[in-house]
Amino acid sequence: MEEEFVKGDRVEVCSKQDGFFGSYFEAKVLSKLPRGSFYKVKYKNLVTEGEDPMPLIEIISPDEIRQIPPKLFQPSTFRRHDKVDAFDLDAWWVGEVTGQRGDAFSVYFPTTNDVCEYPFERLRRHFDLVNGHWVSSAIRQQ
């Protein structure tokens, strides 16, 4: 069952573009198109190219849009093997914590096979949307 979104809803849009597959960009729903179930969204961090950049507006299909994950139950730290979302290149990327050095956490990204370091503030616990409900990856791993 597809979730319905209305004008003003804050959402995340999953990129299917090469190099960005699996990343989620924050956006706001501008409207649901009258024909079909496509949505017009305005991105929070993506902008148009050119001399006077404006927030990027796109038409997206319902399989590319989801509600923003809850901010509840954020841990005070992360441990090795925790599934996290890391904010990088204006998007949230799914990865796994592989270690910690000082205040920086190493995160492995299976979609790119990269390991990068992030401060705690640029990480969030990963949640999966299962049958319309957010489920913490920490609970699913138990």
GIVEN-V414768 format. One record per residue. N is the residue number from 0. RES is the residue in one small letter. OMEGA is omega in whole degrees, -180 to 180 (* if undefined). BURIAL is I if it has 16 or more other ideal C-beta (glycine too) atoms within 10 Angstrom, else O. D_FIRST is the distance of its C-alpha to the first C-alpha in Angstrom with 1 decimal. Layout:
n->{N;N}
res->{RES;RES}
omega->{OMEGA;OMEGA}
burial->{BURIAL;BURIAL}
d_first->{D_FIRST;D_FIRST}
This chain:
n->{0;1;2;3;4;5;6;7;8;9;10;11;12;13;14;15;16;17;18;19;20;21;22;23;24;25;26;27;28;29;30;31;32;33;34;35;36;37;38;39;40;41;42;43;44;45;46;47;48;49;50;51;52;53;54;55;56;57;58;59;60;61;62;63;64;65;66;67;68;69;70;71;72;73;74;75;76;77;78;79;80;81;82;83;84;85;86;87;88;89;90;91;92;93;94;95;96;97;98;99;100;101;102;103;104;105;106;107;108;109;110;111;112;113;114;115;116;117;118;119;120;121;122;123;124;125;126;127;128;129;130;131;132;133;134;135;136;137;138;139;140;141}
res->{m;e;e;e;f;v;k;g;d;r;v;e;v;c;s;k;q;d;g;f;f;g;s;y;f;e;a;k;v;l;s;k;l;p;r;g;s;f;y;k;v;k;y;k;n;l;v;t;e;g;e;d;p;m;p;l;i;e;i;i;s;p;d;e;i;r;q;i;p;p;k;l;f;q;p;s;t;f;r;r;h;d;k;v;d;a;f;d;l;d;a;w;w;v;g;e;v;t;g;q;r;g;d;a;f;s;v;y;f;p;t;t;n;d;v;c;e;y;p;f;e;r;l;r;r;h;f;d;l;v;n;g;h;w;v;s;s;a;i;r;q;q}
omega->{-179;177;177;177;-179;-180;179;179;172;-175;170;-179;-179;180;175;-178;178;180;180;-177;179;178;-178;-180;179;-179;175;179;176;178;169;-176;-175;179;-180;-177;179;-179;171;-178;174;-178;179;-173;180;-178;177;176;177;-175;-178;-176;178;175;-179;176;-179;171;-177;179;-177;179;179;-173;176;175;178;180;-180;177;179;172;175;-178;177;175;177;179;177;-180;174;176;-175;167;179;179;-178;179;177;-178;174;-178;-180;179;-179;178;179;179;180;176;-175;179;-177;178;174;-178;177;180;-177;-179;-179;-178;179;170;179;178;-178;171;-179;-175;-179;178;172;176;179;174;174;176;-176;-180;177;-180;177;179;179;178;179;179;-179;-179;-177;*}
burial->{O;O;O;O;I;O;O;O;I;O;I;I;I;I;I;O;O;O;O;I;O;I;I;I;I;I;I;I;I;O;O;I;O;O;O;O;O;I;I;O;I;O;I;O;O;I;O;O;O;O;O;O;O;O;O;I;O;I;O;I;O;O;O;I;I;I;O;O;I;O;O;O;O;O;O;O;O;I;O;O;O;I;I;I;I;I;I;I;O;O;I;I;I;I;I;I;I;O;O;O;O;O;O;O;I;I;I;O;I;O;O;O;O;O;O;I;I;I;O;O;O;I;I;I;I;I;I;O;O;O;O;O;O;O;O;I;I;I;O;O;O;O}
d_first->{0.0;3.8;6.5;9.4;12.8;16.2;19.7;21.3;18.3;19.5;17.2;17.8;17.7;17.8;20.8;21.1;24.8;27.6;29.0;26.0;23.3;21.2;22.5;20.7;22.3;22.2;21.6;21.2;19.1;21.7;19.7;16.7;18.4;19.1;18.3;15.1;12.6;15.0;16.4;20.0;20.8;24.1;24.7;26.7;28.8;28.7;31.4;32.8;35.9;39.3;42.0;39.9;36.5;33.7;30.1;28.1;25.7;23.1;20.5;17.4;14.3;10.8;10.9;14.1;13.2;12.4;14.0;17.5;18.0;20.1;23.8;24.5;26.3;27.8;30.7;34.3;34.7;33.0;34.2;34.5;31.3;29.0;25.9;26.0;25.0;28.1;28.7;30.7;31.1;29.1;25.9;24.4;24.9;23.9;27.0;29.0;32.1;35.1;37.9;39.5;42.7;43.9;41.2;39.2;36.5;36.2;32.7;31.9;29.2;28.2;27.0;30.4;32.6;34.1;35.3;35.8;37.1;35.5;36.7;34.6;33.6;31.7;29.5;26.6;25.1;22.1;18.7;15.7;12.1;11.0;7.9;8.1;11.8;14.8;17.0;20.5;21.7;24.9;23.4;21.6;24.9;26.8}
